[in-house]
C-alpha cells in the first residue's frame, strides 16, 4: 500500500512517503500561501497513493484549512492519535491525549534506539522532551519559539526593534540585544533541562523542526539533525499497529 504521510502543524503542511531505505520528502506547504490548495491537489494527482496517514496538531483556522484540503481528496485518511504506550514507548502524560501527536511520534521513533536522549523541536513552538533508554518518557516542556518571541516583542513595542539583530554573548545595540536575549533564553532552557535530567552527561540530542538547522551549531556537542524523525515515527506506528 502506497501511503502519503502528512504532518500538519501550525504554519506548514509537510508531505512525505516511506521508502524501503528511509523517507522521501515530497513538499512543505505554507498554510498562508494562496497557492497551497492547488499545489496540494497537484501533488496528489501526480502520484498514485492508496491512503493518507495524518499526524495533525493544527487547530482553529489551520484545522479548517486542513479539513478543506482533505475533503477534496478521495482517499481514506488514517488519523494518528497519541496513546499511553506503544512499542517500547511509555508516555509520561497522565492524560496522553494532551501530548501533541508530533511529539508522540518523534518519541516513538527515538525509543527504538534504546538510549537516553533529549528531543528538541524548533518549530512554531520550542519543545523539549526527555526519554530514558528503556523507552520511558519523563516529560517535557513547551516554550515560545525564537521567531515568536521576536514577533511578540516587535508587536508589543512598535518602532523599538527595527532589524533582526545578531545573537552575541553581550550586545552593544538594541536589535542585537534582543536577538541575544532570546538566544540565551532558548539555549539556557536546553542546558537547564539537560542538567536536571541527565546531570550534564553527554546524551544524544535529536533536533527537529523548521528552524532546527539554524540552531544546531549553537547546541551542545552530540546534537544531531533529525528532520525525518516524525515521519520515521509514523512508519513505526504503522508497523506496530499492523503487527
C-alpha beads as a LAMMPS data file, in Angstrom:
LAMMPS data file: protein, C-alpha beads

243 atoms
242 bonds

1 atom types
1 bond types

-500.0 500.0 xlo xhi
-500.0 500.0 ylo yhi
-500.0 500.0 zlo zhi

Masses

1 110.0

Atoms # bond

1 1 1 0.000 0.000 0.000
2 1 1 1.343 3.397 -1.002
3 1 1 0.833 5.817 1.873
4 1 1 1.079 9.586 1.762
5 1 1 2.384 10.825 5.113
6 1 1 1.135 14.259 6.170
7 1 1 2.474 16.195 9.152
8 1 1 0.201 19.192 9.672
9 1 1 1.356 21.855 12.114
10 1 1 0.510 25.454 12.905
11 1 1 2.269 27.044 9.960
12 1 1 3.097 24.338 7.416
13 1 1 1.919 21.039 5.975
14 1 1 4.738 18.561 5.349
15 1 1 4.265 15.679 2.906
16 1 1 6.408 12.557 2.578
17 1 1 6.369 8.930 1.503
18 1 1 8.050 5.906 3.037
19 1 1 10.723 4.123 1.024
20 1 1 12.415 0.815 1.771
21 1 1 15.574 2.668 2.821
22 1 1 14.105 5.741 4.504
23 1 1 11.829 8.719 3.957
24 1 1 11.352 10.769 0.803
25 1 1 10.178 14.309 1.482
26 1 1 7.692 15.435 -1.144
27 1 1 6.873 19.018 -0.217
28 1 1 6.479 21.588 2.549
29 1 1 3.414 23.760 2.001
30 1 1 2.676 27.018 3.793
31 1 1 -0.836 27.487 5.203
32 1 1 -0.662 31.206 4.357
33 1 1 0.242 30.644 0.699
34 1 1 -2.806 31.138 -1.528
35 1 1 -1.393 28.548 -3.947
36 1 1 -1.246 25.764 -1.357
37 1 1 -4.609 24.126 -2.288
38 1 1 -3.625 23.956 -5.954
39 1 1 -0.151 22.648 -5.100
40 1 1 -1.598 20.053 -2.738
41 1 1 -4.049 18.732 -5.312
42 1 1 -1.355 18.740 -7.976
43 1 1 0.998 16.655 -5.837
44 1 1 -1.696 14.070 -5.185
45 1 1 -2.631 13.930 -8.858
46 1 1 0.990 13.356 -9.849
47 1 1 1.359 10.221 -7.689
48 1 1 -0.773 7.209 -7.002
49 1 1 -1.477 6.862 -3.304
50 1 1 -3.850 4.415 -1.631
51 1 1 -4.177 6.166 1.699
52 1 1 -3.293 9.297 3.650
53 1 1 -1.660 8.823 7.051
54 1 1 -2.142 12.037 9.001
55 1 1 -0.476 13.459 12.100
56 1 1 -2.014 16.839 12.878
57 1 1 -1.669 19.378 15.658
58 1 1 -3.428 22.019 13.568
59 1 1 -6.176 23.864 15.426
60 1 1 -8.685 26.631 14.772
61 1 1 -8.314 28.206 11.356
62 1 1 -5.450 25.874 10.453
63 1 1 -7.575 22.825 11.139
64 1 1 -10.355 24.262 8.994
65 1 1 -7.852 24.822 6.159
66 1 1 -6.547 21.266 6.516
67 1 1 -10.065 19.804 6.515
68 1 1 -10.879 21.785 3.368
69 1 1 -7.848 20.283 1.630
70 1 1 -8.736 16.747 2.678
71 1 1 -12.382 16.983 1.610
72 1 1 -11.225 17.402 -1.983
73 1 1 -9.267 14.124 -1.855
74 1 1 -10.976 10.795 -2.479
75 1 1 -8.643 8.761 -0.310
76 1 1 -9.134 7.118 3.084
77 1 1 -7.447 9.038 5.899
78 1 1 -5.851 7.340 8.901
79 1 1 -5.526 9.921 11.681
80 1 1 -2.822 9.029 14.192
81 1 1 -3.607 9.832 17.817
82 1 1 -1.323 9.804 20.842
83 1 1 -1.636 6.735 23.045
84 1 1 -0.285 5.939 26.501
85 1 1 2.111 3.223 25.378
86 1 1 3.241 1.720 22.101
87 1 1 6.241 -0.483 21.375
88 1 1 8.956 0.486 23.835
89 1 1 7.492 3.940 24.461
90 1 1 5.650 4.807 27.665
91 1 1 4.211 8.342 27.646
92 1 1 4.625 10.411 30.815
93 1 1 1.377 12.375 30.495
94 1 1 -1.409 11.231 32.806
95 1 1 -3.771 12.265 30.006
96 1 1 -1.886 11.091 26.904
97 1 1 -4.260 12.890 24.538
98 1 1 -2.778 16.182 25.776
99 1 1 0.637 15.252 24.339
100 1 1 0.846 16.548 20.787
101 1 1 0.912 13.758 18.228
102 1 1 4.038 15.318 16.698
103 1 1 5.932 14.916 19.978
104 1 1 4.469 11.426 20.453
105 1 1 5.723 10.250 17.063
106 1 1 9.233 11.644 17.478
107 1 1 9.415 9.946 20.879
108 1 1 8.184 6.706 19.335
109 1 1 10.887 6.816 16.664
110 1 1 13.617 7.677 19.170
111 1 1 12.557 4.977 21.635
112 1 1 13.843 2.215 19.346
113 1 1 17.412 3.475 19.772
114 1 1 17.320 2.251 23.407
115 1 1 19.454 5.126 24.666
116 1 1 18.706 8.157 26.844
117 1 1 18.094 11.240 24.737
118 1 1 16.714 14.756 24.610
119 1 1 14.358 15.619 21.760
120 1 1 14.215 19.261 20.679
121 1 1 11.857 20.768 18.134
122 1 1 12.382 24.300 16.839
123 1 1 9.026 24.854 15.146
124 1 1 6.122 27.176 15.815
125 1 1 6.954 26.471 19.448
126 1 1 10.152 25.229 21.077
127 1 1 9.554 21.837 22.676
128 1 1 11.883 19.584 24.641
129 1 1 11.212 16.008 25.747
130 1 1 13.321 13.631 27.851
131 1 1 13.411 9.931 27.010
132 1 1 15.135 7.181 29.000
133 1 1 16.894 4.174 27.477
134 1 1 14.023 1.870 28.454
135 1 1 11.546 3.940 26.429
136 1 1 10.092 5.804 29.399
137 1 1 9.145 9.375 28.559
138 1 1 9.931 11.511 31.585
139 1 1 8.024 14.561 30.369
140 1 1 8.835 17.750 28.543
141 1 1 8.284 21.473 28.143
142 1 1 6.778 23.876 25.621
143 1 1 8.175 27.383 25.239
144 1 1 7.676 30.254 22.784
145 1 1 9.853 29.783 19.720
146 1 1 12.627 32.297 18.989
147 1 1 10.665 33.598 15.987
148 1 1 7.513 34.016 18.067
149 1 1 9.438 35.940 20.712
150 1 1 10.824 38.281 18.061
151 1 1 7.360 38.872 16.617
152 1 1 5.765 39.391 20.025
153 1 1 8.361 41.959 21.093
154 1 1 8.003 43.908 17.863
155 1 1 4.206 43.849 18.119
156 1 1 4.288 44.883 21.769
157 1 1 6.839 47.676 21.308
158 1 1 6.287 49.178 17.830
159 1 1 9.281 51.021 16.433
160 1 1 11.700 49.925 19.131
161 1 1 13.206 46.969 17.279
162 1 1 13.981 47.671 13.625
163 1 1 16.267 44.864 12.437
164 1 1 16.676 41.131 13.035
165 1 1 19.859 41.543 15.073
166 1 1 22.672 39.056 15.697
167 1 1 22.912 36.848 18.765
168 1 1 26.089 37.520 20.776
169 1 1 27.392 36.904 24.263
170 1 1 26.751 40.583 25.025
171 1 1 25.324 43.138 22.605
172 1 1 26.092 46.819 22.044
173 1 1 22.865 47.774 20.244
174 1 1 19.139 47.203 20.722
175 1 1 18.463 44.784 17.871
176 1 1 21.429 42.563 18.746
177 1 1 20.460 42.751 22.417
178 1 1 17.009 41.331 21.658
179 1 1 18.384 38.561 19.442
180 1 1 20.984 37.751 22.097
181 1 1 18.443 37.684 24.918
182 1 1 16.182 35.319 23.014
183 1 1 19.104 33.029 22.175
184 1 1 20.242 32.957 25.795
185 1 1 16.712 32.073 26.902
186 1 1 16.322 29.223 24.418
187 1 1 19.792 27.752 24.866
188 1 1 19.573 28.221 28.621
189 1 1 16.359 26.192 28.614
190 1 1 18.158 23.360 26.828
191 1 1 21.102 23.432 29.248
192 1 1 18.836 23.541 32.296
193 1 1 16.797 20.530 31.170
194 1 1 19.900 18.606 30.165
195 1 1 21.497 19.361 33.512
196 1 1 18.485 18.385 35.577
197 1 1 17.502 15.294 33.578
198 1 1 20.925 13.852 32.801
199 1 1 23.258 15.624 35.223
200 1 1 25.023 17.110 32.180
201 1 1 26.035 13.716 30.804
202 1 1 26.784 13.561 27.088
203 1 1 23.466 12.190 25.869
204 1 1 22.125 12.179 22.343
205 1 1 20.156 15.308 21.410
206 1 1 17.853 14.928 18.419
207 1 1 16.908 18.233 16.770
208 1 1 13.855 18.663 14.544
209 1 1 11.583 21.452 13.320
210 1 1 11.728 24.083 10.624
211 1 1 14.449 26.128 12.377
212 1 1 16.485 23.108 13.515
213 1 1 19.344 23.629 11.071
214 1 1 19.674 27.280 12.125
215 1 1 20.026 26.418 15.829
216 1 1 22.071 23.222 15.548
217 1 1 25.528 24.903 15.648
218 1 1 24.701 26.588 18.966
219 1 1 23.556 23.381 20.687
220 1 1 25.710 21.068 22.843
221 1 1 28.066 18.524 21.327
222 1 1 26.241 15.342 20.386
223 1 1 23.272 17.186 18.881
224 1 1 22.121 15.713 15.606
225 1 1 19.745 16.995 12.966
226 1 1 16.795 14.610 12.545
227 1 1 14.423 16.230 10.030
228 1 1 12.539 12.991 9.312
229 1 1 12.162 11.755 12.890
230 1 1 8.407 12.389 12.964
231 1 1 7.874 10.546 9.678
232 1 1 10.007 7.672 10.971
233 1 1 7.670 7.624 13.954
234 1 1 4.727 7.322 11.566
235 1 1 6.390 4.343 9.913
236 1 1 6.963 2.724 13.304
237 1 1 3.382 3.438 14.373
238 1 1 2.048 1.601 11.322
239 1 1 4.407 -1.340 11.869
240 1 1 3.346 -1.728 15.492
241 1 1 -0.363 -1.262 14.888
242 1 1 -0.459 -3.625 11.913
243 1 1 1.609 -6.405 13.517

Bonds

1 1 1 2
2 1 2 3
3 1 3 4
4 1 4 5
5 1 5 6
6 1 6 7
7 1 7 8
8 1 8 9
9 1 9 10
10 1 10 11
11 1 11 12
12 1 12 13
13 1 13 14
14 1 14 15
15 1 15 16
16 1 16 17
17 1 17 18
18 1 18 19
19 1 19 20
20 1 20 21
21 1 21 22
22 1 22 23
23 1 23 24
24 1 24 25
25 1 25 26
26 1 26 27
27 1 27 28
28 1 28 29
29 1 29 30
30 1 30 31
31 1 31 32
32 1 32 33
33 1 33 34
34 1 34 35
35 1 35 36
36 1 36 37
37 1 37 38
38 1 38 39
39 1 39 40
40 1 40 41
41 1 41 42
42 1 42 43
43 1 43 44
44 1 44 45
45 1 45 46
46 1 46 47
47 1 47 48
48 1 48 49
49 1 49 50
50 1 50 51
51 1 51 52
52 1 52 53
53 1 53 54
54 1 54 55
55 1 55 56
56 1 56 57
57 1 57 58
58 1 58 59
59 1 59 60
60 1 60 61
61 1 61 62
62 1 62 63
63 1 63 64
64 1 64 65
65 1 65 66
66 1 66 67
67 1 67 68
68 1 68 69
69 1 69 70
70 1 70 71
71 1 71 72
72 1 72 73
73 1 73 74
74 1 74 75
75 1 75 76
76 1 76 77
77 1 77 78
78 1 78 79
79 1 79 80
80 1 80 81
81 1 81 82
82 1 82 83
83 1 83 84
84 1 84 85
85 1 85 86
86 1 86 87
87 1 87 88
88 1 88 89
89 1 89 90
90 1 90 91
91 1 91 92
92 1 92 93
93 1 93 94
94 1 94 95
95 1 95 96
96 1 96 97
97 1 97 98
98 1 98 99
99 1 99 100
100 1 100 101
101 1 101 102
102 1 102 103
103 1 103 104
104 1 104 105
105 1 105 106
106 1 106 107
107 1 107 108
108 1 108 109
109 1 109 110
110 1 110 111
111 1 111 112
112 1 112 113
113 1 113 114
114 1 114 115
115 1 115 116
116 1 116 117
117 1 117 118
118 1 118 119
119 1 119 120
120 1 120 121
121 1 121 122
122 1 122 123
123 1 123 124
124 1 124 125
125 1 125 126
126 1 126 127
127 1 127 128
128 1 128 129
129 1 129 130
130 1 130 131
131 1 131 132
132 1 132 133
133 1 133 134
134 1 134 135
135 1 135 136
136 1 136 137
137 1 137 138
138 1 138 139
139 1 139 140
140 1 140 141
141 1 141 142
142 1 142 143
143 1 143 144
144 1 144 145
145 1 145 146
146 1 146 147
147 1 147 148
148 1 148 149
149 1 149 150
150 1 150 151
151 1 151 152
152 1 152 153
153 1 153 154
154 1 154 155
155 1 155 156
156 1 156 157
157 1 157 158
158 1 158 159
159 1 159 160
160 1 160 161
161 1 161 162
162 1 162 163
163 1 163 164
164 1 164 165
165 1 165 166
166 1 166 167
167 1 167 168
168 1 168 169
169 1 169 170
170 1 170 171
171 1 171 172
172 1 172 173
173 1 173 174
174 1 174 175
175 1 175 176
176 1 176 177
177 1 177 178
178 1 178 179
179 1 179 180
180 1 180 181
181 1 181 182
182 1 182 183
183 1 183 184
184 1 184 185
185 1 185 186
186 1 186 187
187 1 187 188
188 1 188 189
189 1 189 190
190 1 190 191
191 1 191 192
192 1 192 193
193 1 193 194
194 1 194 195
195 1 195 196
196 1 196 197
197 1 197 198
198 1 198 199
199 1 199 200
200 1 200 201
201 1 201 202
202 1 202 203
203 1 203 204
204 1 204 205
205 1 205 206
206 1 206 207
207 1 207 208
208 1 208 209
209 1 209 210
210 1 210 211
211 1 211 212
212 1 212 213
213 1 213 214
214 1 214 215
215 1 215 216
216 1 216 217
217 1 217 218
218 1 218 219
219 1 219 220
220 1 220 221
221 1 221 222
222 1 222 223
223 1 223 224
224 1 224 225
225 1 225 226
226 1 226 227
227 1 227 228
228 1 228 229
229 1 229 230
230 1 230 231
231 1 231 232
232 1 232 233
233 1 233 234
234 1 234 235
235 1 235 236
236 1 236 237
237 1 237 238
238 1 238 239
239 1 239 240
240 1 240 241
241 1 241 242
242 1 242 243
